[in-house]
Amino acid sequence: MFQGNLSGVTEFNLAGLTDKPGLQLPLFLLFLGINVVTVVGNLSMITLILFSSQLHTPMYYFLSSLSFIDLCQSIVIIPKMLVNFVTVKNIISYAECMTQFCFFATFTIAECHMLAVMAYDRYVAICNPLLYNAVMSFQVCSWMIFGAYVMAFVGATTQTVFMLKVHFCKANVINDYFCDLSPLLEISCSDTFINEVLALCFSVFNIFIPTLTILSSYIFIIASILRIKSTEGRSKAFSTCSSHISAVAIFFGSLAFMYLQPSSVSSMDQRKVSSVFYTIVVPMLNPLIYSLRNKDVKVALNKFLERIFSCEQN
């Protein structure tokens, strides 16, 4: 895959989040804790959905897929980041850098479309409840998840192939804590016009289209909720969407700030902070949001723990 590297650079130096030595250990401990919470939280969510029959519904089928994406995203980014906090030179080889970029782009795009799929699922559940089982059948759900992964794979692979055509000369310091598109293009010594246009097109498609799907779904959802006469009914309908709304707001807010504003408007340090949210913080928050604000998950978790304790006692 990396035979197209015609650059003089065989490795890169990651600048990291900060160059202040006094912050390296505190940041290492902070992100180590975040990594533990992320891995445990997402693995727990996947396991709980897998072994709890009451959660075998389209909504939680999508949620388990989202947890898998978040888990993979954290594995791609955080381990190398932690190593960089405790080493003098934050070196990453060219092959490792391109691989990290490819997987990072894959899971980021997949999360965009998975959140849109989940919004459509809530739209069908609230606006067409009688047709829900027919519309959101297991086959349809599987195809929707497969489609999200296909779009992610195509988008990430295309951008990676064109990134392999970019030449890097003497400059090899990536002003970021992982191999992202913008800092890589900044240190290139060849024309990156095609890469920038391609990145803009994919960013618009993978952010704008899912955002439009989510907004359209929630416009119809809100209209349906407002037609419910009882306060209890409105509260119950809205509670099924509140977790998803929170996850969408954090993820797409930071993602839009990162990729949809001109580079002249924001500094690289601002982009680092924004990227921390959707690459590290969001994968940690998603299982917490869906567990703490979801009654079904709480009930299933209690039953799951009761089964485990009863088995241990026997």
KALINUR-V211470 format. One record per backbone hydrogen bond with DSSP energy under -0.5 kcal/mol. CO is the residue of the C=O (numbers start at 1). NH is the residue of the N-H. E is the energy in kcal/mol with one decimal. If there is no record, write none. Layout:
BEGIN
CO&NH&E  CO&NH&E
END
This chain:
BEGIN
2&5&-1.3  4&6&-1.0  10&94&-2.6  12&14&-0.5  12&92&-2.5  13&15&-0.5  13&174&-2.2  19&21&-0.6  20&23&-1.6  20&24&-0.5  21&24&-1.1  21&25&-0.6  23&27&-2.3  24&28&-2.2  25&29&-2.5  26&30&-2.3  27&31&-2.8  28&32&-2.0  29&33&-2.1  30&34&-2.1  31&35&-2.3  32&36&-2.2  33&37&-2.4  34&38&-2.6  35&39&-2.7  36&40&-2.6  37&41&-2.6  38&42&-2.4  39&43&-2.3  40&44&-2.3  41&45&-2.1  42&46&-2.4  43&47&-2.5  44&48&-2.9  45&49&-2.3  46&50&-2.1  47&51&-2.2  48&52&-1.0  51&53&-0.7  52&55&-1.7  53&56&-1.6  55&57&-2.0  57&61&-2.1  58&62&-2.5  59&63&-1.6  60&64&-2.2  61&65&-1.4  62&66&-2.4  63&67&-2.4  64&68&-1.9  65&69&-2.1  66&70&-2.6  67&71&-2.4  68&72&-2.3  69&73&-2.6  70&74&-2.1  71&75&-1.8  72&76&-2.0  73&77&-1.6  74&78&-2.1  74&79&-0.6  77&81&-1.5  78&82&-2.7  79&83&-1.9  80&84&-1.9  81&85&-1.0  82&86&-0.7  83&86&-1.0  88&90&-0.6  89&91&-1.7  90&14&-3.3  92&12&-3.5  93&97&-2.6  94&98&-2.4  95&99&-2.1  96&100&-2.8  97&101&-2.5  98&102&-2.2  99&103&-2.5  100&104&-2.8  101&105&-2.5  102&106&-2.1  103&107&-2.4  104&108&-2.0  105&109&-2.4  106&110&-2.2  107&111&-1.9  108&112&-1.8  109&113&-2.0  110&114&-2.3  111&115&-2.3  112&116&-1.3  113&117&-2.3  114&118&-2.2  115&119&-1.6  116&120&-2.1  117&121&-2.0  118&122&-1.9  119&123&-1.9  120&124&-2.3  121&125&-2.2  122&126&-2.0  123&127&-2.8  123&128&-0.5  124&128&-1.7  128&131&-1.0  129&132&-0.8  131&135&-3.2  132&136&-3.1  134&137&-0.6  135&137&-0.8  137&141&-2.7  138&142&-2.2  139&143&-2.1  140&144&-2.2  141&145&-2.3  142&146&-2.6  143&147&-2.5  144&148&-1.9  145&149&-2.0  146&150&-2.4  147&151&-2.5  148&152&-1.8  149&153&-2.7  150&154&-2.8  151&155&-2.3  152&156&-2.6  153&157&-2.5  154&158&-2.3  155&159&-2.0  156&160&-2.2  157&161&-2.6  158&162&-2.0  159&163&-1.7  160&164&-1.9  161&165&-0.5  162&165&-0.6  163&166&-1.4  167&189&-2.5  168&8&-1.7  168&9&-0.9  172&13&-3.0  172&174&-0.7  173&175&-0.7  174&15&-3.1  174&176&-2.6  176&16&-2.4  178&180&-1.4  180&184&-1.3  181&185&-2.5  182&186&-1.8  183&187&-0.9  184&187&-0.6  185&188&-0.9  187&169&-0.5  192&196&-2.5  193&197&-2.5  194&198&-2.8  195&199&-2.7  196&200&-2.3  197&201&-2.5  198&202&-2.6  199&203&-2.5  200&204&-2.6  201&205&-2.5  202&206&-3.0  203&207&-1.4  203&208&-0.5  204&208&-2.3  204&209&-0.8  205&209&-0.9  205&210&-0.5  207&211&-2.0  208&212&-2.9  209&213&-2.3  210&214&-2.7  211&215&-2.9  212&216&-2.5  213&217&-2.3  214&218&-2.3  215&219&-1.9  216&220&-1.7  217&221&-2.1  218&222&-2.7  219&223&-1.9  220&224&-2.2  221&225&-2.6  222&226&-2.4  223&227&-0.8  225&228&-1.3  230&234&-1.9  231&235&-2.5  232&236&-2.4  233&237&-2.3  234&238&-2.7  235&239&-2.2  236&240&-1.0  238&241&-1.5  238&242&-1.4  239&243&-0.6  241&245&-2.5  242&246&-2.0  243&247&-2.1  244&248&-2.6  245&249&-2.5  246&250&-1.9  247&251&-2.3  248&252&-2.5  248&253&-0.5  249&253&-1.3  250&254&-1.8  251&255&-2.2  252&256&-2.6  253&257&-1.8  254&258&-1.6  255&259&-2.4  256&260&-2.3  262&265&-1.5  262&266&-1.0  267&271&-1.6  268&272&-2.1  269&273&-2.0  270&274&-2.2  271&275&-2.7  272&276&-1.9  273&277&-1.1  274&278&-1.3  275&279&-2.1  276&280&-1.9  276&281&-2.3  277&282&-3.3  280&284&-0.9  281&285&-2.5  282&286&-2.6  283&287&-0.5  284&288&-0.7  285&289&-3.2  286&290&-2.5  287&291&-1.3  288&292&-2.8  289&293&-1.6  291&294&-0.6  294&298&-1.8  295&299&-2.7  296&300&-2.6  297&301&-2.5  298&302&-2.3  299&303&-2.3  300&304&-2.4  301&305&-2.6  302&306&-2.2  303&307&-2.1  304&308&-1.9  305&309&-2.7  306&310&-2.4  307&311&-2.0  308&312&-2.1  309&313&-2.1  310&314&-1.8
END
